[in-house]
Amino acid sequence: MTIATKFGFTQTWGTDSRPEHIREVVDDSLRNLNTDTIDLLYQHMPDPNVPIEDVVGTMKEFVDAGKVKYLGLSNADEDTIRRAHAVHPISALQNQYSIFALDTESLFPVLEELGIGFVAYSPIARGFLSGGVKSIDHYAPDDFRRQLAWWKPENFDANAAIVAELAKFAESKGATLSQLALAWLLAKKDYIIPIPGSRNLDRVAENVAAADLTLTAVDLARIAEVAPEGGIGGSQG
Ligand SMILES: NC(=O)c1ccc[n+]([C@@H]2O[C@H](COP(=O)([O-])OP(=O)(O)OC[C@H]3O[C@@H](n4cnc5c(N)ncnc54)[C@H](OP(=O)(O)O)[C@@H]3O)[C@@H](O)[C@H]2O)c1
C-alpha cells in the first residue's frame, strides 16, 4: 500500500501552509491514517503568504524524522517547482491534465529536467469526458459545475460535440470514452499517473482497464484533431 496525503487548506478552503499548520496537519494525518510513515506528502495549493522555501523546509523536517518518504506539490507553477526543488527534491507534481485541460503540458520540460513524476488530477475532465454529463440546468443551484467554464451555456454544446466525436473514436477502439481519456494520459508520457475519481465500483474497474488500451501516435493525432485546444472555455474547466 502507498499512502499519499496533502496539507494546505483550512476547513473552509482558505490556503494555509504556515509551518505550524503543516506540522499540525501532518501529525493529525499520521494519527488518523494509523501509520508511522506517509509515502508522499503534497502541498495542496501554493500559499501566497508563505514562501515555498519555508513550506518545503517544514516538509523536510518530516523526511528527516523518517515520517515522510517523498515530497510533492499540487497546483504549482514552474517557478514554485524550481524553488521547492532547490530546498529538497520534489518527487511528484499533481496538477489538472486531460484531453480538455492542456495548459499543464508547458510544465513537462521542467519536470523532465528535474526528474519529477506527474499525477494528473481530474483526468476525465470532472466527468465531461465520460460522456455522462448534462447541461447545467440539470444540476442543483449550488453544484460546483456551475462555476466551471466547460458547462457555461456558451461553451456546453461545443464541448458536447467534441465529446461525441471522441466517443465515436473510443468505440472504434473497442473502448469506452473514459478509458480513451485515461489511455491518452498514459500514452502521453511514461511518468504520468492519472487519478480518476469515482464513487462506483464498476466504473473504477472500467477505469483500471484503461491500462490495457494502448494508443498509437496516429490515435493521439486523431484526438488532437478533434480537441486541438482542449475543452472550450479553458484548461480549468
Ligand atoms: N490536487 C487538486 O487540487 C485536485 C483538484 C481536483 C481533484 N483532485 C483529485 O483528482 C481525482 C479525480 O478528479 P475529479 O473527481 O475532479 O475528476 P475526474 O476523475 O476527471 O471525474 C470524476 C467524475 O467522472 C465520473 N466518472 C469517473 N469514471 C467514470 C466512468 N468510467 N464512466 C462514467 N463516469 C465516470 C465520476 O462520477 P461517479 O463518481 O458517479 O462515477 C465523477 O463525476 C480525485 O482523487 C480528486 O481528489 C485533486
The ligand as an SDF file (V2000), in Angstrom:
LIG
                    3D

 48 52  0  0  0  0  0  0  0  0999 V2000
   -4.9490   18.4530   -6.3560 N   0  0  0  0  0  0  0  0  0  0  0  0
   -6.0960   19.0820   -6.5260 C   0  0  0  0  0  0  0  0  0  0  0  0
   -6.2100   20.2940   -6.3040 O   0  0  0  0  0  0  0  0  0  0  0  0
   -7.2950   18.3230   -7.0280 C   0  0  0  0  0  0  0  0  0  0  0  0
   -8.3930   19.0070   -7.5620 C   0  0  0  0  0  0  0  0  0  0  0  0
   -9.4780   18.2660   -8.0630 C   0  0  0  0  0  0  0  0  0  0  0  0
   -9.4570   16.8700   -7.9950 C   0  0  0  0  0  0  0  0  0  0  0  0
   -8.3710   16.2430   -7.4580 N   0  0  0  0  0  0  0  0  0  0  0  0
   -8.3340   14.7600   -7.3590 C   0  0  0  0  0  0  0  0  0  0  0  0
   -8.4190   14.1750   -8.6480 O   0  0  0  0  0  0  0  0  0  0  0  0
   -9.1530   12.9510   -8.5700 C   0  0  0  0  0  0  0  0  0  0  0  0
  -10.2350   12.8920   -9.6120 C   0  0  0  0  0  0  0  0  0  0  0  0
  -10.6720   14.1400  -10.0040 O   0  0  0  0  0  0  0  0  0  0  0  0
  -12.2050   14.5340  -10.1830 P   0  0  0  0  0  0  0  0  0  0  0  0
  -13.0530   13.6370   -9.3730 O   0  0  0  0  0  0  0  0  0  0  0  0
  -12.2660   16.0100  -10.0130 O   0  0  0  0  0  0  0  0  0  0  0  0
  -12.4610   14.3480  -11.7400 O   0  0  0  0  0  0  0  0  0  0  0  0
  -12.4560   13.1320  -12.7940 P   0  0  0  0  0  0  0  0  0  0  0  0
  -11.7730   11.9330  -12.2580 O   0  0  0  0  0  0  0  0  0  0  0  0
  -11.9610   13.7400  -14.0420 O   0  0  0  0  0  0  0  0  0  0  0  0
  -14.0190   12.8680  -12.9780 O   0  0  0  0  0  0  0  0  0  0  0  0
  -14.7940   12.3370  -11.9360 C   0  0  0  0  0  0  0  0  0  0  0  0
  -16.2270   12.2850  -12.4290 C   0  0  0  0  0  0  0  0  0  0  0  0
  -16.3060   11.3710  -13.5100 O   0  0  0  0  0  0  0  0  0  0  0  0
  -17.2440   10.3520  -13.2250 C   0  0  0  0  0  0  0  0  0  0  0  0
  -16.6370    9.0950  -13.7120 N   0  0  0  0  0  0  0  0  0  0  0  0
  -15.4590    8.5550  -13.3480 C   0  0  0  0  0  0  0  0  0  0  0  0
  -15.2240    7.4300  -14.0510 N   0  0  0  0  0  0  0  0  0  0  0  0
  -16.2850    7.2620  -14.8730 C   0  0  0  0  0  0  0  0  0  0  0  0
  -16.6380    6.2810  -15.8390 C   0  0  0  0  0  0  0  0  0  0  0  0
  -15.8490    5.2500  -16.1170 N   0  0  0  0  0  0  0  0  0  0  0  0
  -17.8200    6.4240  -16.5060 N   0  0  0  0  0  0  0  0  0  0  0  0
  -18.6260    7.4630  -16.2470 C   0  0  0  0  0  0  0  0  0  0  0  0
  -18.3490    8.4230  -15.3510 N   0  0  0  0  0  0  0  0  0  0  0  0
  -17.1930    8.3270  -14.6650 C   0  0  0  0  0  0  0  0  0  0  0  0
  -17.4310   10.3680  -11.7250 C   0  0  0  0  0  0  0  0  0  0  0  0
  -18.7620   10.0190  -11.4030 O   0  0  0  0  0  0  0  0  0  0  0  0
  -19.0970    8.7980  -10.3930 P   0  0  0  0  0  0  0  0  0  0  0  0
  -18.4410    9.1370   -9.0880 O   0  0  0  0  0  0  0  0  0  0  0  0
  -20.5680    8.8310  -10.3390 O   0  0  0  0  0  0  0  0  0  0  0  0
  -18.5190    7.5640  -11.0340 O   0  0  0  0  0  0  0  0  0  0  0  0
  -17.1930   11.8260  -11.3880 C   0  0  0  0  0  0  0  0  0  0  0  0
  -18.3800   12.5860  -11.5680 O   0  0  0  0  0  0  0  0  0  0  0  0
   -9.6770   12.8570   -7.1510 C   0  0  0  0  0  0  0  0  0  0  0  0
   -8.8050   11.9730   -6.4470 O   0  0  0  0  0  0  0  0  0  0  0  0
   -9.5400   14.2570   -6.6040 C   0  0  0  0  0  0  0  0  0  0  0  0
   -9.2970   14.2960   -5.2180 O   0  0  0  0  0  0  0  0  0  0  0  0
   -7.2820   16.9340   -6.9960 C   0  0  0  0  0  0  0  0  0  0  0  0
  1  2  1  0
  2  3  2  0
  2  4  1  0
  4  5  1  0
  4 48  2  0
  5  6  2  0
  6  7  1  0
  7  8  2  0
  8  9  1  0
  8 48  1  0
  9 10  1  0
  9 46  1  0
 10 11  1  0
 11 12  1  0
 11 44  1  0
 12 13  1  0
 13 14  1  0
 14 15  2  0
 14 16  1  0
 14 17  1  0
 17 18  1  0
 18 19  2  0
 18 20  1  0
 18 21  1  0
 21 22  1  0
 22 23  1  0
 23 24  1  0
 23 42  1  0
 24 25  1  0
 25 26  1  0
 25 36  1  0
 26 27  1  0
 26 35  1  0
 27 28  2  0
 28 29  1  0
 29 30  1  0
 29 35  2  0
 30 31  1  0
 30 32  2  0
 32 33  1  0
 33 34  2  0
 34 35  1  0
 36 37  1  0
 36 42  1  0
 37 38  1  0
 38 39  2  0
 38 40  1  0
 38 41  1  0
 42 43  1  0
 44 45  1  0
 44 46  1  0
 46 47  1  0
M  CHG  2   8   1  16  -1
M  END
$$$$
